[in-house]
Amino acid sequence: MTRSHLFYQSRQRRPVLDQARGVYMWDVDGKRYLDGSSGAMVCNIGHSNERVLEAMRRQMEKSTFGYRLQFETEASERLAARTAALCPDGINRVFFVSGGSEAVESAMKLARQHALAIGQGTRWKVISRTPSYHGCTLGALAITGYAPLTDPFAPMMREMPKVPAPRAYLDGLDPDDPATGAHYAAQLEACILAEGPDSVLAFIVEPVGGASTGALVPPAGYMEGVQAVCRRHGVLLILDEVMTGAGRTGRFLAGEHWDMDPDIIVLSKGFAAGYVPLGAIAARDGLVEAVLDGGGFLHGFTYAGNPLACAAGAAVIDEIEAQGLVANAARMGGALRARLDGLMDRHAIIGDVRGRGLLLAMEFMADRDRKTPLPAHLNVHQRIVDIAFDMGLIVYSRRTRDGLEGDHIMVCPPLIVTETHLDEITQTLDAALA
Ligand code: PMP
């Protein structure tokens, strides 16, 4: 291979991608991969969906860019309306960006401007959880609870308060007992009280944890509990649905599993399904009105809301609905979960299998009963990713325990998967684990 001018995370070179169709990808040497992670939990409707490509071609023939402060476009209006219709009642205002980190930044700045507009300028702290991941920009990193990614930048950003993610399985608590959810919600309330409620702007949470926790499903009573705590103290509730949204967990929004009523919803990844860089925030009507009345939203990115991105986004939602992919995620998620549970019976290294819909993960442990992590230097999560990749299966991995130790892989294929694909995923994982 000739010298590359690219640089990303490390010096490691990756195979060169040639084509991708449906759940499969091919490199330039003709090797085929089953995309068991949808990229990074992005390609929810599969690769090269012809109807999305056609919608993009049609839009490209008309216009590819219109600066949002100069023009509205049919595409951005249509996507905003489609998005609002899929959000809870009262959330009808949509703001576009080009990715998840930009969307998280936008949610934080909208919340801050709302506080200023309603005379609550003392509120600026955004509480989040450890572990969590909310993006790579400095604002989003300040609310990310994942030490290896945040520590090197500590002097450059203001550290925000964190509460523990509700990892009942590590704390020896029963996830089905509502007292468990209440226990973790009380930790949020204690944090708000310790910080001083008048200084706290918002709490941001992923309804089902993403890569940092390995698909952590909150215990019974947790989501309702944190919502009640936020309401009690005038703290805005932000749901980060970057990974969970667009059908991934078997509902269009994961917040629907608990009938949540947030103030701001953050979307990206599956929202554009890998076709274009696109993200959005959807916010409560009154919140946006107050900000607009207060002088306007002082925020925006040049490429945001461009017609090509919005046309693709609207076509993605059309496809999710036309193919019934939310229901398929629920159905195939159940079927994949059963297969992963079966692998757990065969491989002692699997300490836990968890998730919702097609946001599934397995955590590897030295001792399943004691929940002891494997020695970090063995890098088990990375080795399993690499072995599976060589065998033609793509999965995604991270360190489970605050980024410091613990190993998990995410098994999150596109929502178009069939039982045959699930068999292929399971057989390859079985061989990789062996
Ligand atoms: N929030 C969550 C929950 C995410 O999973 C991610 C990306 N992994 C982000 C925000 C940041 O998104 P992006 O990488 O598109 O900036």
Residues whose N, C-alpha, C, O or C-beta is under 5 A from the ligand:
A	BS01	PMP	G99 G100 S101 E102 Y133 H134 G135 G210 D240 V242 M243 S268
